[in-house]
Amino acid sequence: MATRGSRSEKVKRIFQQFDTNRDGGLNRDEMAALVVAVNPRVKFSDEQINAILDEVFRTYGEFIDGEKGLTYDGLLRTYDDGAGDVDRDFDALGLELNFDENKGASIVSEASSSSIADERVIESQKKQRTAAWAVSPHHGIVFDDTWKLVDDLEILLKRLKAKQAKDAKFRNDNFDAYSDAGWSRELGASAELSEKRVYWEESGPDYALFVKELGALRSRADGARSREEAFDGHMAIGRVLYEHQLFKEALICFKRSCELQPMDVRPHFRAGNCLYVLGKSKEAKEEFLLALESAEAGGNQWGYLLPQIYVNLGIALEGEGMVLSACEYYREAAILCPTHYRALKLLGSALFGVGEYRAAVKALEEAIFMKPDYADAHCDLASALHGMGEDERAIEVFQKAIDLKPGHVDALYNLGGLYMDLGRFQRASEMYTRVLAVWPNHWRAQLNKAVSLLGAGETEEAKKALKEALKMTNRVELHDAIYHLKQLQKKKVKTNGGTNGEAAFVIVDPSKFKTVGEKTTFRQDLGNALQIRAFQRLTRLNRCEVDLLKKEMNETDVPVSYSGSGGPQKSIRKPNLEEVLRKLLNFLKPETFQGAVKAINEKILSVLDETGSGRVDLGMFYAVLAPLCSGPPDKRKRIAFDALLWRPVNEGGSHIRKVDAVQYIKLLRAIFIPSHGASEMLEVHGETDTSMVSFNEFLVMFNDPDWGFDILSTLLKLETGDRNRHERHVCSVCRYPIIGSRFKEVKSHFSLCNQCYSEGKVPPNFKQDEYKFKEYGKEAEAMKDKCLCFNLQSRKDP
């Protein structure tokens, strides 16, 4: 870490470069020139420049020297507060430090009016060896006795580190391979944690002795002559512990500081940082909210810290899985500080995380414009481009991320996935091999490597890769993949351009697919139901009791608003809707909940909020969710009806408007059966109809096989049977073990899985004018059929 002296000298050189009239201050023109020069890739408008200058001159008013403008101390303060990156700006300007070899200190220009700067340059050796934050006039050590505490703590830490290193208990892990969340770990950009994560052994006697001696230091801080000095002591001890990554101990100090000065932003902020690093996202969020409350109550005093508070609050919310809510705070940070490239990167990544790809690309491109070597931003931009279907450009951007950081696991893994999607299996396997070189126990990369090798026709290599994956994890999908490989070897099938070693097949026209028996599902209905079922499992709505929707309706007080058409609605913003979803899906882990929100946003909210207002009709949203939740089908339909009844236009009665029922069913079909529903939404049927319908009449409309949502019956069949296995039966097309229903062709006796049947695939060696299939949900049904046929045959025989 650079000493305070060298850092302050860089700020001084920047100051001197732009103090063109040598009056010891930067006026608005000089400050504008500085802002433009250190952001060479950003094209600022006059309005943006004026807004930035207004904010600087207002926030740092105490450092404005009349017409001269911002003093050197003021510029130093802006860097201390994280408004810019000293090293980046210094390099961007092409400046150099000049050193006096005899004195070993930087030469300070006599033109400066700041005598304080000279004192900082020749500060004591004690302060030079301390992190830059400690001597900051606004965030550092204030009282002399606090320096004694810091010195004693450094001795204790040095002793502990030496003992643990001797016993091989102290280790560093380099996290350079992984994406950085852009975490603002401290109040100044220079105070970032090292990329090497430190692990301390906390169970031994050495650590216990350290904690005991640390307790004595805390007691000394508590025994200070004033409350302010005690606060200073605990904050300094916490900062040193944080720098050494002793987060639990640092948290104790920051919590004590909160007690001493509850309205001070800094201890809440740093306590939130510790809690987040310790994996306590919810508690971290609460501390950041307290910091935000204090900052807003303090007026301009803490205004310059708001962007970093917003950023870390957003990250803590993401840690809870609340990505839509996080987007709000990232936007606030970017508005307050337009050059905050991390806020823009985080905003772009979060927007990508909820499936809003175009907005994500825009934010990420802005972040890269400001910081072209931002590897993580390139990685997420490439992912967003892939989401939009711009695959070739995505490959280029992924490669740029890898060029910037060759061991970037996320970029390598995602590029492998993109190559897989494009059918370029050999390149995909190369990417997964590079992932495994950085992260040897990445079982998903090992599994995907096996699948890509299989797609490339390298069956033996694929088998070896699968065995390696099996050593890492015992997940059931690995066993299925191994069984699939054995089937391929046994049949010696040739690939037909299909993925994952898929056997040759012929796609048959839907009119040639016939069903035997009333229970056999039609091919197209099954295809639609499988898509709904996949969405249901991705969002875990099948684990959400439908009664919870009714409970939310009864307990949630949503104010009535008016839409553009003038009708009253109980509408809420998407981040508030995310909070409702969190209650309904409270059993999900944060990362799984993020995936659920993304799927719901892409499939449901994009249709309900077609105007892009950011608001959603909550009653209609509950009604759309109801058929997918768990519970008896009649109850699902009843609660869908109740959700429509809960809307302001129907509230208070037992009937709903027919036009609302029609609109609801059209929405269901548009969302879940888009091949039919999209065109239906363009039609206007009965929009002026003022008649009302009862629940029984609603059921008739809902269950209509042509215009309703009768596909729910097929979905229910999948819910109860899509995990059923059929002994040793494999699909005659994809060669995977059949799970769910088995569709047996009654003439040629080959069998298809759910997916291949729904896609109309048949083996090429069975060419027929038409194909008749019978569906077996369980193998017991097939055995019963077989016995019945055997008995009939026996009776025919003389």
TAURQUI-V267739 format. One line per field, one symbol per residue. psi: psi as a letter, one per 20 degrees, with the letter a starting at -180 (. if undefined). Layout:
# TAURQUI-V267739
psi = ???
This chain:
# TAURQUI-V267739
psi = pqrhghghhggghgghhimhjljjqoahghhghggghimhipnqrhggghgggggghghlhijpmcihbprghgghghhhjjiroggghghhikrqpppohghjqqpppiiqjohhhhhhhkrqhghhiqqhhhjpihjbpgqhhhhgggghhhggggggggghhhjkipqqppjhiqppikpnhaiqhikqqqippppqoiirhghggghghhhhghhhghjrirhghgggghgggggghghjkmhghhggghghhhhhnhjphghgghhggghghjjmhghgggghhgggghghhjcigjhiigghggghggghhhhijmhhhhhghhggghghnhjnhgghghgggghhhjjmgghgggghhgghhhnhknghhgghgggghghijmgghggghghgghhhnhkoggggghhghghghijmhghghgghghghhgnhknhhhgghggghhghijmgghggghhhhhhhhrkqhhghghghgghgghgilqqqljrqkkprqrppqphhioqqpqhipqqghghgghhgghggghgikhijophhhghgghhipopqprprhiiqqqnqqqghhhhhghhghliiqqghhhghgggghgggghhghlhikijqpohghgghhhgiirqrqhhhghghgghhhhhqhhiqiajqqphhhgggghhgghhgimhhghghhhhqookhjpjqqqrghhhhgggiphgjbliihhhghghhijjjpqmcjpqpifijqpppbqpopphgikqqqrgghghikpqqijmoqhqppqppohqhhhhhggghghggghhhhp.
